[in-house]
């Protein structure tokens, strides 16, 4: 958490911090940016289901991550099917 806000909520300072090392396109709203590395995020452990439960608790259902070149993530089946 940052300043009492959920991790998914970006403040101008947090966006600036991520922008310092990552490229976030201008059309991506701050509320959709979530710093997640699918290959090395601390939430991902040996139990896949528990790991993604943790991600669901922390991140928006659909978000943009600047990691690994930047990409969108959809974490809920209902948004895909």
C-alpha positions in Angstrom: 0.0 0.0 0.0 1.0 3.5 -0.7 -0.4 6.5 1.2 -3.3 4.4 2.3 -4.3 3.7 -1.3 -4.4 0.2 -2.9 -1.4 -0.7 -4.9 -3.5 -0.5 -8.1 -4.1 3.2 -7.6 -1.4 5.4 -9.1 -0.4 8.8 -7.7 1.5 11.2 -9.9 4.6 10.5 -7.9 4.3 6.7 -8.3 3.8 7.1 -12.0 6.8 9.3 -12.2 8.8 6.7 -10.2 7.8 3.9 -12.6 8.3 6.2 -15.7 11.9 6.8 -14.5 12.7 3.2 -15.4 9.8 2.1 -17.7 7.9 3.4 -20.7 4.2 3.8 -20.1 2.3 5.0 -23.2 0.4 8.3 -22.7 -3.0 6.8 -23.6 -2.8 4.4 -20.6 -4.6 5.9 -17.6 -2.9 6.0 -14.3 -5.6 3.9 -12.7 -4.8 1.0 -15.2 -1.0 0.9 -14.4 0.2 -1.9 -12.1 3.8 -2.8 -11.7 3.8 -6.6 -12.2 6.6 -8.9 -13.6 5.1 -12.2 -14.8 8.5 -13.8 -14.7 9.7 -12.6 -11.3 7.0 -11.0 -9.2 7.2 -11.6 -5.5 3.5 -12.8 -5.5 4.3 -15.7 -7.7 5.2 -18.8 -5.6 5.0 -22.5 -5.9 1.2 -22.7 -5.7 -0.1 -21.1 -8.8 -3.7 -20.6 -7.5 -2.6 -18.9 -4.3 -0.2 -16.7 -6.3 -2.9 -15.5 -8.6 -5.3 -15.0 -5.6 -2.8 -12.6 -4.3 -2.5 -10.8 -7.6 -6.3 -10.5 -7.7 -6.3 -8.9 -4.3 -3.7 -6.4 -5.3 -4.2 -5.5 -9.0 -7.1 -4.3 -11.1 -8.8 -7.1 -13.2 -7.3 -5.5 -16.4 -4.1 -3.6 -16.1 -1.1 -2.4 -18.0 2.3 -3.4 -16.7 5.5 -1.6 -17.9 7.6 -4.7 -17.2 9.0 -6.9 -20.0 8.5 -4.3 -22.7 5.1 -3.2 -21.4 1.8 -5.1 -22.0 -1.8 -5.5 -20.8 -2.8 -8.3 -18.4 -6.3 -9.7 -18.0 -6.7 -11.7 -14.8 -10.3 -12.7 -14.8 -11.8 -15.4 -17.0 -15.1 -13.5 -17.4 -13.2 -10.7 -19.1 -11.6 -13.1 -21.6 -14.5 -15.4 -22.5 
